[in-house]
């Protein structure tokens, strides 16, 4: 963990609206900026409710699916031609795609020219982000992940130019999210907070956000899963997701995400993949981050005296949300685990910051226990 005196930079959108009904601010904001050609990036569900944005008849790329790939990005950029404002309206997939569309539209750029840190050019269009799930926190971040359709590897792009001009977090937009998706995205939000909190580059500036996010998940996620109309629980989870997004910028995730990424080849949604791996990595890191693990356990309601207690408690927490925690139940073949471990071990941008240096063999053991 970094010392309090260590420099750190925290980037957030200059304008943030939070609370039920705040989506109504979008139209006034867009009009005040004199945007004439707004363009929506959304999944099919949200593309069917564009009227809630108050922008009238508006162009939309409404084909976003989970784990968007480079082919989808090319289609979205082409569809956005002529736009002066890009609006991400959906979960993390739609918002990540919107970030890339905003820096690529009107330009002859390929993703490989801007991927990695600080290579994306300055935007020539506006960018607004409106989450409809409580999970990724992508609305307040500078990072976007796109999948290579051939290798299923995640291509990360990070730039301050992908930071939204405005983020509107309206918990009412999440009330229609079904229980299974609520659980998966909620664990994703928690994983962002937990991994940032226990990272080697964890920082006191970020720890407060991370711990509050974990506590909110412990208090509200089960309630939101059990009753989607629970407005307080939905607001609590929206705030937890926001806190997770704040953590991602200056600190980012570690082994949990690295080990979950190879599951994308089996079309397992990102939130579910994180949930399947979360208990195992938390237990693997428990002794190296004992004090913080104890606070995590207290927030989620389980004992953390031993690594086995951590594993059992975290598994019980996820199972109580209705999640089947076996990799084999999600179509992962046991014969592929060794190759997955090698792939995960290669994601050094995340694993190098994990509190424990996990070998290929140790990652394979995690997969085998999860299987």
N, C-alpha and C positions, 0 to 999 in steps of 0.2 A: 504494500500500500504506500502511496506517495505521502509525503509529509505535508502538513498544513501550509508550510512556506513554499512548496513547489508551485510554480506557475501553471495555470490551466486556463483554457479559453472555453467559454460556453456561448454557443450561438443559438438564438431562438427567433422565430418570426417577430417582426416589429409590432404586429397587431395580432392579438389572440382574443377571441370571444369564447367563453365557456358558460354553459348552462342551457336548460331547456328553452327552446324557442329561439335560440340565438342564430339559427340558420337564416332567419329573416333579415339579418344584417348584410348578407351577401349582396343583394341587389343594390342597396343604397351605396355600399362600398364600390361596387363595379361602376355604377353610374357616376360616382364622385371622381373616379379615375378616368372617366370618359372612354371606357372600353366599348368597342362597337362589335367585335367579333369574338365573343367568348366561345370556348370549346370545352366540352366535358369529356373526361376519361372515366369510364365507369364499367362495372360488371352488369350483366343483363338485369339483375334484380333492381339495382339502383337506376339503371337507364330507363326503367319503367315508371320512375317517380320523380322525374326532373321538374315537375310542377312545383315541388316543395322548395326549389331554389329561387323561385320568383323571377326568373329571367326571361319568361316567355318562350317563344319558339327558338330553340338553340341546337346547334350541331353537337353531335355526340358520337364518340367511339365507345360503343356499349358492349363490346365483346370480350372484355377482360376476364380472364379465368385465373384460378389459383396458380401460383408459380409462373408468371408470364415469362415468355422466352423472347429471343432476339427477333424471331419472325413476327410475333405480335407487336413488338416495339416498332419495327419498320412499318407495319400497317397503320399503327396509331399515328406515327409521325407524318405519314403521307396524308392521312385523313384530316390532320390538323392544319394543313396548308392555309395560310391567310389569317390564322387566329392571332389575336392580340392579347388574349388571356386564356390560360389553360387552368382548368379546375379539376382536381382529383376528387372524385365522389365515390367513396366505397371503402374497402379495407386496404391493407398495406399494399396489395398487388396493384390496385388502381392508383394509389397515391405515389408509389415508386415509379410506375409507368409515367404518370403525369410529370414528375420531376424531370425525367429524361426527355419527354416530348418537349417540355418548355425550353430546354437548352439546345435541342436539335432541330426544332421546327424552322423551316425556311433556310436551312443550311445543308450543305452536302457533307454531312459528318457521318462516320461509322462509329459504332459503339466502341470498337477497339481503339479509336483515336482519343476517346475521352475517359475510358474506364481507368480505375485506380484513383489515387488521391489527387485532388486539386488540378485536374486537367480539363474539366468541363469549362466551356467559355461562358462569359457573362450573358445572361438572358437578354433577349430583345423583346420579350413578352412578359405579361404579368403571370403570377402563379398563386392560386388559392387552393387550400387543402381542407376537405370536409370529411372526416372519418365517419363511417357508419357501423364500425365494429370497435370494440374496446380490446385492442391487442398490440398492434405494432408500434403505435406512437409515431408512425411515419410522418404525420402531419407537422411535426415540429423538428424534423431531422434534415440532415444534409446528405444522407446516404440513400442509394437505391440499389436493389439487387435484381438482376435479370438472369434467367437460366439459359445456359448453352444447351440447345435441344439435342445435340449429339452426345455430349458427355454428361449432361445433367449437372454440371458444375455451376456454382453461383458466381456471376460476374459482378463485382462490387464497383460502384462509381460513387465518389464522394467529392462534393464541392460546395462552398458557401453559395455559389450561384444557383444551387438547387434548393435553397431555403425559401420557403413560401413567403409571400408578401403579407398574407393573412391566413390564419388557421381558425376555423370555426368548429368547436367541439360541442355539439348539441346532443346530449345523452338521449333525447327523445328519438333520434334517428336510429338508435340501437335496439329499441324495444321489440322490433319484429325479428330480431336475430334468433334463430332456433336454439334450443338448449345445448345441443352438441357443439355448434359453432361458438356459442357463448363460452362454453367450457374450454374449448381449444384455444380461442383467442385470449381468454383470460389467463391461461397458463403461459402463453407467449409473453404477455405483459409482465407476468411475475418473473419469468426467466430473464427478461431484459434487466429487471431490477436486481435479481439475485446474482447474476453473473457479473454485472457491473460492481456490485457491492463487495464481492469476494475477489475481484480481479487484482492482479499484481499492480495495476495502475489505478486502482480505486483511489479516490481523493475525497477529503472531508467535505468539499463543496458539493460533491455529487452524492455522498453517502446518505445525507438527509433525505434527498429525493427518493433514493433507492429503498431505504427502510420504510418510508411512508407508503411507497407503492406496494411493497410486500404486505404491510399491515392492512392496506385497503383491500387487497386481494383476499387475505385471510378473513376479513370481515364481510365482504360483499359478494365474492364470486359465487359461492354456493347459493346465496339468495337470488342472484340474477339468473342462475341456471334453473332453479326451482320455480321461479315466478318472473317471467320476462317483463311483466308490467310493473314490477317493483321499481318505482322511479328513483328512490334513494340508492338502491343497489346499482342501477344502471349508471347513475351519476358517479357513484363511488368507483366503479370499474372504468369509466371514461377518464377519471382523474388518475387512476393507477396506470392506465395506458399512457397518458400524457407524461407522467413521471418516468415511466420506462423509456419513452422517447427522448426525454431530456438526458437520461443516463447514457444513451447510445452515442451521442455526439462526441463528448470528450473522453469517454472511457470505453464503451462498446462491450460486446459479449466475449465469452471465452469458450471453454471446452463444450459446454452444453450445446451451443449452436453448431460448433464445428462437427461434433459427433452426430448431430441430427441432420446435417445437410445431405449426406449420402442417401437418406431415406426418400429424397425427392424423386429418385429414379423409379420408385414404386407408386408415384402419384399420391403420396401421403401428404396432406396439407401441412404447411409449415407449423401451424400451431399444434397439431396433433404430434408431429415429429418431435417438437420440443418437449411436449408432455411425456412422451414415451422415454425420453432420455433424461429428463430433469432429475428424477430421484436418484438415478445411478451416479450422475456426475456430482450432485450435491453430496452424496455419501463419500465419493472418492476424494473430495476436497475437504471433508469435514475436519479432519485432524489438523490440516494446514491452516484452516481458518476457523478455529474452534469457537472463538467468541462471537464472530459474526454468524456462524452457523447456528449457535444457540439462540441468537436474536431472531433469525429466520424461523427456526422451529417454534419459538414462542409466538410469533406472529401468525403462523399457520396451524398452531395447536398440537404440536407433537414434541416428544422428548428427543434430545440430541446427545445423550451421554456417550453412545458408541456409534460407529459408522453404521452398524446394522440397525440401530434404533432410528437413525436418520433415514436410511433407505426404507424401512418399514413405514415410518411416519409419512414420508413424502409420497410413497405409493398409495397409502390409505387416503391421503388428501386428494390425489388425482382420481382414484377409484370412486370416491364419494361424489365426484362430479359426473359419474356415468361413463368414464373412459375405460375402455379395455386396454390394459397396459402391456399386452404381449405383442411383440413385433410380428409374430406369426399370424396373429389375428388380423393384421393389416397387410398381409400378402408378401411379407419379406421372407425369401427362401433362406434356409439355414446355410446352404452352400455358398451364399454370397457374402456372408459376414466377414470373412477374411479380407476380401477385396475392399469391402466397405471400410474396414479398419485402416487399410493402407491409404485409401482416399482421404479419410477424415484426418489422419495423422499429417497429411500434407498441407492442411489448412493452417499454416503457421501464423497468419495475420491474427488469428484468434487464439490458437493453442499456446503461443509463446507467452501469453498474458495470464494463463490459467495458474492458480496457486500451486498446482502439482504438475510436474512434467510427465504427461501420460505417454507411455510407449505404445507402439503398434499392438503389442501383446495385451497391454492393459485396456486399450480401447476395444480390442476383440473380446476380452472378458466382459466388458460392459455390454456389448451387443449380445453375447451368449446369455448373460443373466436376463437381459430384457427380452430375449426371444421366447 
